[in-house]
Structures are given as structure tokens and as C-alpha cells.
Amino acid sequence: MLQCILLTVEAVVAVGFLLWLVLGVQKRRQESRVNYYLKLQKSLMDEHYVVLQNQIAMTRRLRHDLANHIQVMEHLEKSGKTEEFLKYEEQLKELYAVLKKDGLCPDYVLDAMLVRRKTQCAREQISFKTALFTVDGGQANKTDLMIVFYELTDYGMKRAKQSSERSFRLEGNQENGYLFLRLTCPVWKKESVRGMNARMLTELAQTRTIADKNCGNLYSELKGGWEIVYFTMKVVAEVYKTA
């Protein structure tokens, strides 16, 4: 009888110890995810601060340049140099057309991040193209959007660095309350589609979490030597009508 009780106690202790180990591992994983999220948020804030500083400096330069342009046009007009005035006016219109298209997407926070990423890519001699003219994020959490764009562009940049192609592209649009993004980047090594998808989900862990909690999806496929990553998330809250 005593032996049975001792065996029972040992079994309970063993189960308790195993449960403690499992809970400890889960807790450490949770803490790791939280730490990663906080570090990523800090990195985004630091990056956005640098972008804002650069944009303030650029605005001041543009203001100074604009004053010079006005002085030149006034001088040409008063001097009666109509032909030179018209040529200068056309040059300014061309410059305005370029500046008007300089924004990469309507949301100024995401646009600042993308401009910053393009600058980083240029330094690495990587071609980064975008087509996000209708993406404003809707009612989605701005921090979530910044994390998604940060992780996707970081993923594309890493793939481009490891490939002779040295280029990647991010496209997107919004319709019916959803945001759709497509990242096209080089395949950097031979691997199965399943292996590629598993690696992508690991490297884009926070993006996957954000997609899941916003009724979205994240997956990839292989097309003609390129890896295509698809991301969707809901960006418009439900509106419930009451009687």
C-alpha cells in the first residue's frame, strides 16, 4: 500500500515537473515575442524620427528654392523676356509633376517609411519599386501597418542582397474594406515551395500575427524564379446597425 502511494506521489511530481517545463517554455516564447515586438516598435520610432528630420530639412530647402524661383520669374517678366519666362515656367511645371508623383502612398507615415527604405536600398545598389497609390491604411492600427511594411520591405531587401537580381517590388491596393499587398523578390536558394513558405512565415512572424487578428492571410508562391508573398488584412471596421 505504501509503495503504491509513493509511486502515485512520484507520478504526480513527475507530471507537475513536466507541466512546469512546458509552461516555462511557453512563457519564454511569449516573452521573446513581446520583446521582439517592443524592439521593432522602437526601431520604427527611431526610423520615423530620422525620416521626419530629413523631411523638415527638405521642406526648408524647397521653401528657399521656391523663393529663388519666384524672384527669377519676376525678373524675367519685368525685363520683358517673355520667351525665357515661358521656358522657365515649363521647367517648373515639369519639376512640380515630378514632386507630385514623389509620394509612394497616400498615408504620410507609411510614405515616410518607404522613402527611407528606398534611400537604404539605393545605398546598397538595390532597386526597390512600389505601386501603392491607393493604400492609405483605412481604419487599421498604424503601428500594425508600420510593422507589416517594415517586415515586408526588410524581407525583400534581404532576398535582393542575396541574389544577383538585386531588386524587389511591393505593390498593393485597397478595396471592399481590405488591404492587399504583394511582395515580389528573388529566390535566393533552391528549396521546395513548402520550405520556402515555412521560412517566410518564420521571418514574417509579426506580419502573420497581424494578418490573423485582422481577418487576413499571409502566404507565398514561386513564379518564374521569383518568390511572391501575398498579404491581406481588414482595414475597415464593421458597422452594425441597430433597430
HELIX and SHEET records of a PDB file:
HELIX    1   1 LEU A    2  LYS A   78  1                                  77    
HELIX    2   2 THR A   82  LYS A  100  1                                  19    
HELIX    3   3 TYR A  108  ARG A  123  1                                  16    
HELIX    4   4 LYS A  142  LYS A  161  1                                  20    
HELIX    5   5 VAL A  193  GLU A  203  1                                  11    
HELIX    6   6 ALA A  205  LYS A  213  1                                   9    
SHEET    1   A 5 SER A 127  ALA A 131  0                                        
SHEET    2   A 5 SER A 167  GLU A 175  1                                        
SHEET    3   A 5 TYR A 178  PRO A 186 -1                                        
SHEET    4   A 5 TRP A 226  LYS A 234 -1                                        
SHEET    5   A 5 ASN A 217  LYS A 223 -1                                        
END                                                                             
